Amino acid sequence: MDKATRSKFLLKTRPTSEKLVDIGFKNIVVAMASMVAVILFCIFAVVYYESTESISRYGLRFLFSSAWNPVTDEYGAFTAIYGTLFTSIASLLIAVPLGVGTAIFITENIIPKYIRDVIGIMVELLAAIPSVVLGLWAVFIMEPFIRPFFNIIYEIFGFIPFFSTQPLGGGMMPAILILVIMILPIITSISKDSLNQVPSKLRQAAYGIGASRWTTIFKVIIPAAISGITGGALLALGRAMGETMAVTMIIGNSNNFSWSIFAPSYTISSMLANQFGEADGSQVSSLMYAALILMILTLMVNVFAQWMVKKLSLKYQ
Amino acid sequence: MNYRSQKSLTYNPSLSRNIGNKALNIISAIFAIISVLPLILVISYVLIKGGSYINLDTLILEPEPPGDDLLSAGGIGPAIIGTFVMTLIASIISIPIGVGGGIYLAEYSKSGKFAKFIRFGSNVLAGIPSIIAGVFIYAIIVSTKILFGSMFSGIAGGFSLSILMLPTIIKTTDEALKLVPDNLRRAGFGVGASKFTMISNITLPAAFSSISTGILLALARASGETAPLIFTALFSRYYITSFEDIFYEMGSLSVLIYNFALEPYESQNQLAWAASFILVVVLLSLNILSRWINTLGAFSKNKV
């Protein structure tokens, strides 16, 4: 190779400016990605820091006391924690059969595909409706419509503690119903995805040995997709626990503990929404403690859900 | 072939398995109808009831204080502008960070430990209740008055919305870039492009439509959120008139719905329905638009 050719090739090194841009860009995107971790850490640190006063004063007693009195400065979040857990779990119990049933209906070929697609899109659009609009609808339309039915239940079964309050407007049961509407789209779309991921060989094998459609669904398809469905249900549970606006508008916001599902109650998030704006002093610290509990609850549920969903994708890919 | 075996080859509706199948078909159809019913009910009530209160006055006037005038409650103009401004602030913060973070995950560290941790982190962040974002911003911005001494402000509201938008944008950017075939990247490197040139000229444009879908969905979610705003941006009845106004309380459609739905006055409630109409129409169109954009993409999930 003569000198001229060699120098031609030597010229083809990358200019320093381009290298700097390259390195700079990489560092910027690394910093941006790290923002997620920073924000997450900050949220935990700030909420924990703000609640230290309350944590050191009440400790675990906070979880089991339902006193909430800004005048005497006595705080306990039992009613709110019970309300959060009860409403979210009850709504999940109603929404899972509905959501999984809908998902099966739109993944099976019972009716033509375009109708199923329309149903699928409609359920997903339900997720796009803001929770405050659902709350408005619940307050003015759903609750007045459904109250007579609750009244009948109250009159017949009023001796059971669960139905022992007369339904008068906001309460736990309407909140549960609105939560069902809010988490249905999550359960339906995740169940639909996991049902669709089940290899068609399994279905054909089941049909081949003479299984009927629903035997196949119950004995083959659902067991194969169960971890995805469970993961979706857990994600929905996390969403239901943290759901604020619709629940705040319909649950009645009362800190008096009651076993009755028609009585006004509280969830942690509705308590935050109601009281945070005008709270000061040790009330803020107690609200932060409640927020910390809510975060830990949703975190546990979400991490478990992610682990479940991951299990399925490892199985069939 | 005898009669019995011939009969067993034809469909016999009175067999228990066929009856069971029919019954379960019907039950699953009923479940699907129950699931779709709330959407139809909510949308039709919002469109009919809300739509009937929409006129020019409602769209541009400022809302009156509750109980002042029983016949008219003014309009929702400032709230429309406020929602727009706060969503804009949230987008200015979260779109660059989200897209940048997604680029890092998909282009620089596909399966490294740090990338796994960030993916996990953004899933966790997505699962954090929206009211916690409000509590967090209240603690670091509102109560400390860190931003030029302002307490409740539109910019604090924008910050809390950006926390909600961030995980969605990171996730969709990451997934959109992962769908771009590696051949394009190798071709880019092969002709001597640097990594930055390759990303900015080849992979980002290729994934553009999927990324914009994600951004639109995040925008739609953020503009309907209420919980993070009720104690960061609070509410204001007045139009913003200058740039400094973003450092003061700002109204938004969602907080207006929340506040006015709980007022005892009929005219305020009507305003809440009118605001829901605007919000639902905008959000549904954003959602449908994002679906449509997604189908345009060269590397959308359906095509690869």
Chai-1 contact restraints between the chains, C-beta under 6 A:
chainA,res_idxA,chainB,res_idxB,connection_type,confidence,min_distance_angstrom,max_distance_angstrom,comment,restraint_id
A,E18,B,S194,contact,1.0,0.0,6.0,A-B,restraint_1
A,V21,B,F196,contact,1.0,0.0,6.0,A-B,restraint_2
A,D22,B,S194,contact,1.0,0.0,6.0,A-B,restraint_3
A,D22,B,K195,contact,1.0,0.0,6.0,A-B,restraint_4
A,D22,B,F196,contact,1.0,0.0,6.0,A-B,restraint_5
A,F25,B,F196,contact,1.0,0.0,6.0,A-B,restraint_6
A,V29,B,G100,contact,1.0,0.0,6.0,A-B,restraint_7
A,V29,B,I103,contact,1.0,0.0,6.0,A-B,restraint_8
A,V29,B,Y104,contact,1.0,0.0,6.0,A-B,restraint_9
A,V30,B,Y104,contact,1.0,0.0,6.0,A-B,restraint_10
A,M32,B,I97,contact,1.0,0.0,6.0,A-B,restraint_11
A,M32,B,G100,contact,1.0,0.0,6.0,A-B,restraint_12
A,M32,B,G101,contact,1.0,0.0,6.0,A-B,restraint_13
A,A33,B,G101,contact,1.0,0.0,6.0,A-B,restraint_14
A,A33,B,Y104,contact,1.0,0.0,6.0,A-B,restraint_15
A,A33,B,I118,contact,1.0,0.0,6.0,A-B,restraint_16
A,M35,B,I97,contact,1.0,0.0,6.0,A-B,restraint_17
A,V36,B,I118,contact,1.0,0.0,6.0,A-B,restraint_18
A,V36,B,G121,contact,1.0,0.0,6.0,A-B,restraint_19
A,V36,B,S122,contact,1.0,0.0,6.0,A-B,restraint_20
A,V36,B,L125,contact,1.0,0.0,6.0,A-B,restraint_21
A,A37,B,G121,contact,1.0,0.0,6.0,A-B,restraint_22
A,L40,B,G121,contact,1.0,0.0,6.0,A-B,restraint_23
A,L40,B,L125,contact,1.0,0.0,6.0,A-B,restraint_24
A,I43,B,F136,contact,1.0,0.0,6.0,A-B,restraint_25
A,V46,B,F136,contact,1.0,0.0,6.0,A-B,restraint_26
A,V46,B,A139,contact,1.0,0.0,6.0,A-B,restraint_27
A,V46,B,I140,contact,1.0,0.0,6.0,A-B,restraint_28
A,E50,B,A139,contact,1.0,0.0,6.0,A-B,restraint_29
A,L98,B,F31,contact,1.0,0.0,6.0,A-B,restraint_30
A,L98,B,I34,contact,1.0,0.0,6.0,A-B,restraint_31
A,L98,B,S35,contact,1.0,0.0,6.0,A-B,restraint_32
A,G101,B,S28,contact,1.0,0.0,6.0,A-B,restraint_33
A,G101,B,F31,contact,1.0,0.0,6.0,A-B,restraint_34
A,T102,B,F31,contact,1.0,0.0,6.0,A-B,restraint_35
A,T102,B,A32,contact,1.0,0.0,6.0,A-B,restraint_36
A,T102,B,S35,contact,1.0,0.0,6.0,A-B,restraint_37
A,I104,B,S28,contact,1.0,0.0,6.0,A-B,restraint_38
A,F105,B,S28,contact,1.0,0.0,6.0,A-B,restraint_39
A,F105,B,A29,contact,1.0,0.0,6.0,A-B,restraint_40
A,F105,B,A32,contact,1.0,0.0,6.0,A-B,restraint_41
A,I110,B,N25,contact,1.0,0.0,6.0,A-B,restraint_42
A,I119,B,A32,contact,1.0,0.0,6.0,A-B,restraint_43
A,I119,B,V36,contact,1.0,0.0,6.0,A-B,restraint_44
A,M122,B,V36,contact,1.0,0.0,6.0,A-B,restraint_45
A,M122,B,L39,contact,1.0,0.0,6.0,A-B,restraint_46
A,V123,B,S35,contact,1.0,0.0,6.0,A-B,restraint_47
A,L126,B,L39,contact,1.0,0.0,6.0,A-B,restraint_48
A,A128,B,L283,contact,1.0,0.0,6.0,A-B,restraint_49
A,A128,B,N287,contact,1.0,0.0,6.0,A-B,restraint_50
A,I129,B,V42,contact,1.0,0.0,6.0,A-B,restraint_51
A,P130,B,G224,contact,1.0,0.0,6.0,A-B,restraint_52
A,V132,B,T226,contact,1.0,0.0,6.0,A-B,restraint_53
A,V132,B,S254,contact,1.0,0.0,6.0,A-B,restraint_54
A,V132,B,I257,contact,1.0,0.0,6.0,A-B,restraint_55
A,V132,B,Y258,contact,1.0,0.0,6.0,A-B,restraint_56
A,V133,B,S276,contact,1.0,0.0,6.0,A-B,restraint_57
A,V133,B,V280,contact,1.0,0.0,6.0,A-B,restraint_58
A,L136,B,I257,contact,1.0,0.0,6.0,A-B,restraint_59
A,L136,B,A261,contact,1.0,0.0,6.0,A-B,restraint_60
A,L136,B,A272,contact,1.0,0.0,6.0,A-B,restraint_61
A,L136,B,S276,contact,1.0,0.0,6.0,A-B,restraint_62
A,W137,B,V42,contact,1.0,0.0,6.0,A-B,restraint_63
A,W137,B,Y45,contact,1.0,0.0,6.0,A-B,restraint_64
A,V139,B,A261,contact,1.0,0.0,6.0,A-B,restraint_65
A,I141,B,Y45,contact,1.0,0.0,6.0,A-B,restraint_66
A,I181,B,P38,contact,1.0,0.0,6.0,A-B,restraint_67
A,L184,B,S35,contact,1.0,0.0,6.0,A-B,restraint_68
A,S212,B,R17,contact,1.0,0.0,6.0,A-B,restraint_69
A,S212,B,N21,contact,1.0,0.0,6.0,A-B,restraint_70
A,R213,B,N21,contact,1.0,0.0,6.0,A-B,restraint_71
A,W214,B,N21,contact,1.0,0.0,6.0,A-B,restraint_72
A,W214,B,L24,contact,1.0,0.0,6.0,A-B,restraint_73
A,G238,B,G127,contact,1.0,0.0,6.0,A-B,restraint_74
A,G242,B,P129,contact,1.0,0.0,6.0,A-B,restraint_75
A,T244,B,I131,contact,1.0,0.0,6.0,A-B,restraint_76
A,T244,B,A227,contact,1.0,0.0,6.0,A-B,restraint_77
A,M245,B,T226,contact,1.0,0.0,6.0,A-B,restraint_78
A,M245,B,A227,contact,1.0,0.0,6.0,A-B,restraint_79
A,S269,B,P129,contact,1.0,0.0,6.0,A-B,restraint_80
A,S269,B,I131,contact,1.0,0.0,6.0,A-B,restraint_81
A,L272,B,I131,contact,1.0,0.0,6.0,A-B,restraint_82
A,A273,B,I230,contact,1.0,0.0,6.0,A-B,restraint_83
A,F276,B,F231,contact,1.0,0.0,6.0,A-B,restraint_84
A,G277,B,F231,contact,1.0,0.0,6.0,A-B,restraint_85
A,A291,B,I132,contact,1.0,0.0,6.0,A-B,restraint_86
A,A291,B,V135,contact,1.0,0.0,6.0,A-B,restraint_87
A,M295,B,I132,contact,1.0,0.0,6.0,A-B,restraint_88
A,T298,B,G127,contact,1.0,0.0,6.0,A-B,restraint_89
A,T298,B,P129,contact,1.0,0.0,6.0,A-B,restraint_90
A,N302,B,G127,contact,1.0,0.0,6.0,A-B,restraint_91
A,Q306,B,N123,contact,1.0,0.0,6.0,A-B,restraint_92
